[in-house]
């Protein structure tokens, strides 16, 4: 019996993971199925759009700026080994647009938005506001989750586009100021090498990440345990699961788009 | 009329309701008393469909509450939650008029605001609170706002979950009087959960005591003091000694 207990524990863990995945999948299907069905809540949608999109701009912009700069330095240092310093503008642009812009933007939004959504909805659950919504003939999933998920799915690609631009600008700034690139040549190189699909694929990734971030925030908030500890746990789970799902989705989408 | 027959509900290994039988006649005020954890709130949430019972039946005017149009069913109810359950992100008037701004009872915004202000006045709050947020009000004022929200759409049935918990004795008296006045004025059926015996005497037409997952005693409030049931006597007099076990 003692020898079997680790296997039993492993089995329980796998079953727990699968049942959680199933619950998340059903929740996601419910959210999607309600997107096009009335009633609609435009005020809640606009509020979510401001909270997720507009107020995330500074943190996404700063992250992109420093990442673009660091990327330029790294590529320059690496490129020097085989006399390929000239690839800095192209690699910074492609790297930002395809990978770093969407992934880092998604992660910053996960940290900022998934946590706040989970904490807000979790607190609403603990203080019976979710029950109050039901007694007021309002479907909590439709009123709380759908506007946030739609807003995040639309807002994150815009954040990614802004982040890409700022990140490329960060690379240009470091390239011109620190690495002695000619400004016009750097910009021309960037424009010449960057293709529309590089940008579009990043924006599509951003939409997928936005969906996952808001979904995880809403799911964990709605399933929050009791008290401050329950809300804290829901918030932590929302950020962790959103981050892991972003990396997993990034790999799958990269396979889909580029392999 | 609301009728519960043999309602059971278990959470994990904890059987909270073990066959609750209760009848609440139309237009009367029923108060449910009982110790903490005896299933008072669960009973109320089962009627509203917030919790699904494991067994038994709950009917409203002869119709099973789990069947039929859910929106139409809920539109007949108003509910005052224990902590108020006001929506933090909405202004006071938007909280009160929540049901009037969306769904089947929706009406123009100006009209909904007017009704909200009238309901606030009914619970003793002036129009100056209408544009505040819940966090800007005291606990007693929040309870009044929650009461205003419960009656905003003139429901036929109103539930009150611990309406005086956390309030000082004077504010408790004010809320009790308001509940009694409003229920009589609207001719509504009321169901209240409370530990507060002054609330029981102020609000109730009938009283039911839950103990051990069942209705231990039920009858008119006028007969409550005279009942020989030792559980009821221990509870209403707040005695530590008696058949109800207490942790000390």
Interface residues (C-beta under 8 A of the other chain):
Chain A: X39 X41 X47 X124 X127 X128 X129 X131 X132 X134 X135 X136 X137 X138
Chain B: X45 X48 X49 X50 X70 X71 X74 X75 X77 X78 X79 X81 X82 X83 X85 X86 X87 X88 X89 X98 X99 X102 X103 X104 X105 X149
